[in-house]
């Protein structure tokens, strides 16, 4: 029986607390126990308030990590000291843990624009020559999508990273998780863009001061409307009662 990390709550949504999410996930793999990981940030928490399906997916996930600064601040306001765990960093640690152990550990990248996901895989193959990575971009035709699903079913990757954006990636994982029931499934947003070199991450000093969202807004000004949920999340954080 799997023992989950301690659970807290953010706006009624579960968040698991740990200083070693990677270790826990690798233990699950050793026990052949599949895991759906949700990387929770303020934007997703606010979306869950409007979309019952998103809320349901988060509540049913096996592991919910504090991806966003807002989530960590919310927990701190309630006496919970928890380090932020960006989804891209969790994914990197899992790739490093599995990719260095030979061809037996298949890793799947799904999502992103044509060419980007393949370039992200090439980046990791350069770092980990033994890594066995299969890829598909996020613009597959219905026929190509079925072929990709069949590939997953046959190859049974240990780690499946899905970069389709929120909430599409979470919904896709929920609908297809039965294809590889013993795998770790993680929605990774724009991580393939970073690994491929298409975009860059915020400098360390911004990340360390919980300002990575500001750098993303600088890179993608069109996101400003989506960023309006941040002050809404903060106000709810002040007054929300469990």
N, C-alpha and C positions, 0 to 999 in steps of 0.2 A: 504494500500500500504506500503510495507516494505521500510524503509530508510536505506541504507547501510552506513557503516562507510566511512569516507573520504578516497579517493583513490589516491595513488601515483603510481609510475611506476619504475620497475627495468628491464633494458634491453628490454623495450617495453612491459613488462608483468605487469598486475595490482597487486598492493599490498595494502591491506586495513590497515588503521592506526587507532589504538584504544588503550586505556588503560584498556579496559574491554571487551574482545572478548566473554568471557563466559556469561556475562550479556546479551549481544546482542543476542547470540544464544538461551539462555533460553527464551528471549522475543519472538523470532521467534517460538519456540515450543508452547508457550502459544497461539500464533495466528495461530497455525497449519500450519505454513509455513516451508516447507522443505528447507534444506540448504546442499550444497556440500562444504566442507571446504578443501582447498588445503594448505598444509604446505610447503611453498616455501623456498628452499635453493639454494646455488650457483650451485650445481650439477644439480638440476632440471632445473634451468634457462638456463644452457648451453645445457642441453638435448633438451629443447624446441627450441633452435636455429636449431637443426638438425632434429627434429621430429615434423612435422606440427600438428599431432594429439595431442601431449603433449601440444603444444602451445595453441591449440584450447580449450583443456580441462581447462587449467589454466585461459584463458580469459573468459570462460563461467562459471567458478565457482562463487558461491554466496559470498564466503568469502575466501580471500587469505591472510594467515598470514605469518609474517616474521619469519620462523623457524630457518634459518641459520644465523650465524654471518656475513657472506659475504653480505647478503641482508641488514642487519642493517647498516653495514659500508657503503654500496652503498648509502643508504638513507641519512646517516649522511653527506656524501660528498656533498650532494645536499641540505643540510640545513634542512632535515627532522629528527627530534629527535623522534625515536621510539624504545621502548624496544623490545628485542627479545622475541618471544613467542614460545618456543619449543612445537612441536605437542604433545609430551607425557604429558607435563604439562597441556595443554588445555584439553586433553582427561581426565586426572585425575580430573580436576575441574568439568567437565561435569558429570563424573561418580559419584562424590561426591554429586553433585547437584540433580541428578536423583535417585541415588541408595539409598538415605536416605529417600525417599518419598514413600516407600512401594512397593508392588508387581505389582502395576499398570504400572509402568514405566519399560518396558522390554528393556534391553540393550543387543546388539549382538556383540560378538567378532568373527571375521572371519579372518583366516590366520595363519601363523606360522606353525611349525612342529607338527606332531601328539604328543599329550600330553602336549605341551607347552601352547597352548591357554587355555586348560582346567585348567592347573595349575595357569595361570594368573587369570582366573575367580575365582578359589578357594582363591587366595590371596585377591581379592576384597570382596568376601563373608565373609572372616575373618574380614575385616575392617568394612564392611557394611552388617550385617546379613540379612537386609531386601532386599538387592539388588537382582533383578530378572535378571540373566545373562544367555543367551543361547550362545553356542559356536559351532564352526566347524573349523577344521584345514584347512590349505591351500593346502592339497594334496588329495582332494576329487576326486573320479572317476566321469565321466560325469553323471552317474546315481545318485550318492550321491550329486553332485552339484545341480541337479534339485530338489532333496528332500530338500536340504538346502534352495534353493530359495522359494520353496513352504512354508517352515516353516516361513521364513521372511514375506511372503505375508499374511499368516494367523495370525501371532502374532503381526505384525506391531510394531517392536521396535521403541522407541523414539530416541535412539542413536545407530548407527551402526559403529563400528570401524573395519577398514579393514587393515590388516597387511600383504600385499603381496609384499611389496617392490615397488619402483618407477621404471617404470611407470605402472606396472601391476595393482596395487591397484587403481590408478586413472582411468584407462581404465575400470576396473571391476565395479567401482562405476558408471561411466557414462553409462555403458550398462545395469545396473540393478536398477538404482535409482527409476524407475517407480514402482518397487515392493512396496516401502514404501515412497510415495511422501511427507509425512509430517515429515519424520525423519531428524535428523542431521547425515550426512555421513562424516566420516573423515578417510583419509589414515594415518595410524599410524606407518608405517615402522616396526621397531623391538621392539616396545613397549611391546609386549607380552613376549618377551625374558627377558626384564627387570623385569616386574611384576612377572613372574614365577620364578625368581631367576637364570635363565639360564645364564644371563649376568648381568653386573652391569653398572650403569651410571657413568660418569666421576665425580670426586670429585667436590664439589661446587666451589672451587677456580679456577678450570679449566673452568667450565661453566661460571662463572662470568667474566672471562677474554677472552671469545669467543674462547676457545681452546678445546671445547668438541670434535671437529673433530679429534684432535690429539690423544685423548684417544681411540676413536673408531678405529683409525688406529693401535694403540698399541694392541687392542683386536683382530682386524681382519686385519693382515698384508696384506692379499690378496687384500685389498681394495686400495692398493697404486696406481694402474693404474687409478682407478676412481678418486682418489684425485688429479690427474694431471690437472683436470679441474679447480681447485682452482686458480692457478696462471693465467690461461687463463681468468677466470672470473674477476680477479683483473685488468688485463690489459685492458679488455673491459670496466671495470668500469671507468678507467681513461679517456678514449677517447669517450665513447658512448654519443651521442647527441640525444635527443628526436626528 
